[in-house]
Amino acid sequence: MAVPVKVALRIRPLNQREKNDECSECLRTISNKPQIIIGKDKPFTYDYVFGQNTAQIDIYEASVQPLLDALFKGYNATVLAYGQTGSGKTYSMGSGYAALSSAMASVSNVEIQTSSILNEVGVIPRVLNDLFTRIDNQQNSNKDLKFSVKVSFVEVYNEEIKDLFNLKGTQETLNIIEENKTIRVMNLSEIEVKDSISTIQLLKRGSKGRVVGCTSMNDQSSRSHAIFTIFLEQVNCSSQSGPNSDIGRLIKSKFHLVDLAGSERQNKTKAERIRLKEGININLGLLALGNVISVLGEENPDNKPKHVPYRESKLTRLLQDSLAGNSHTVMIACVSPADFNMEESLNTLRYADRARKIKNKPKDSPSIRIVQPRAHLSRSSTISSANRKKVLEEWRLKKQEEEKSKPKKPAFKIGASAQTSFKSLVPTSSTFDFAFSVSGSG
């Protein structure tokens, strides 16, 4: 069943620079309606509209928390923050270095949990906290239910993909491959995590390596697009016994959390040299994303196949399944209320309006049956918990070896004018992916 991309519009308060410049406000919300008016009479309607005084937790609970329900049911999910530079995207996502430091304090210190610091925590730390709380609750109520959580963190900077979890001194540029209708990044680190605190620490370390810079519009401007991904595996171990009985069923899903770099204008940012080049590449990536959104949002009553320019940029390639693919997706569109930014805010509103017309086709991950081989059965035909765990691990290793022995497939080129082709396909991590892919990944 097709599910539309949901759009949450967030209006930030006037910042100090806008107050000093005596800017007027050009946006107003409609009471009890998810509607906003820009200028005198231009209305836009979205799924959610959050005013200047809306708390971080209210935005999270209304628009993002339902995606966790979908994740545990085996669906892929995506949260995408979009807006001009300085509009509040990184603050909303909670992916900045300072924000993550506050988030660490709020989840590790009971006294701080009741303070104003908790109010500043953004989407990503809240997702992680809820994720591990749910895992603990479910495992406490069902001892046969096991979970595995891995995370990755990449940035797209000047059309190059970097691994923000790479601990090496040198950063290599990573390439994209497509395997079984699933988009993957070759050699990307996928790190297993056990709790929210250690995951936020890891995310904080990765965030420190993200490229930021100062412009006239934003003292801490993100110069890259960042994608933090949570990989969730659920195994429900069975107590059944006998030949060909189940020892477990596995479900796999993903959650992409995306902080896009802000669109910008050189005459406002005063960017020069490196910052100017970064701004050009940021705008090109966002233009490609806008083109994809425009094509996907077009009415197609005859349901005819249409070309979607996913390969025009690395960003759109990575987000391919989040837009009109196998994912429940929410876009958080961030805007400034200042009349100085009215044109940029109007562009964001139009962008978000087009995104709302996109229809995704999320499918739950198929439950994979893991069968107990006859050779592993005891005389009494019963399987202890320890034996089930041992057999499950042997099954995983066997599948991993089978995957390694598969012949390599030829790779494709990215982008119509791309000059680089990839020599071979290799798995993205040393751990075998033993979930079936359904129409790609989230």
Protein Blocks (a to p, Z undefined) as FASTA:
>chain_A
ZZddddddddddddfklmmnopacfbdcdehiacddehjllccddfbdcdfklcfklmmm
mmmmmmmmmmmnopacddddeddehilpmmmnopafklmmmmmmmmmpmklmmmmklmmp
cfklmmmmmmmmmmmmmmmmomkbccdddddddddeehiacdfkbcbfbdcddddddeeh
iacdehiacdddfbfklmmmmmmmmmmmpccdddfkbmblcfbdcddddddddddddfbe
cehiafbdcdddddddddddddddfklnopahjlmmmmmmmmmmmmmmmmmmmmmmpccf
kopacddffklpmklmmmmmmnopacdddddddddfbfklmmmmmmmmmmmmmmmmpccd
ddddddddddddfklpcfkopacfklmmmmmmmmmmmmmmmmmmpccdddddehjkbcbd
cfbdcdfbfbdcfbdceeiaZZ
